[in-house]
Amino acid sequence: QVQLVESGGGLVQPGGSLRLSCAASRSIFSIYAMGWYRRAPGKQRELVAEISSGSNINYADSVKGRFTISRDNAKNTVYLQMNSLKPEDTAVYYCKAVLIGRDYWGQGTQVTVSS
């Protein structure tokens, strides 16, 4: 099992940047994949970005070129660097860990993009 704690959310103006962090309670070497999802008002939760233990990465089309997912194995942490933020990026962002048999989720962190 693994516990996930997100941080770094907040209020930012359009065009600004924010970095989210997800700290895992165990070595992420043993986790198949880590990812970021988000749920915007009135919408279903959707994939933003994910990175596998082999460093394979994929992004949602809506964030390609603006967001970057990365991990620091020594710190058991995955990051989401968000640049050129748009109001449409406003959502609760969730960290996910994929282990054998099931997924684990963090509690989420609110990101609000507004002028």
Buried (B, 14 or more C-beta within 10 A) or exposed (E): EBEBBBBBBEEBEEEEEBEBBBBBEEEBEEBEBBBBBBBBEEEEBEBBBBBBBEEEBEBBEEBEEBBBBBBEEEEBBBBBBBBEBEEEBBBBBBBBBBBEEEEBEBEBBEBBBEE
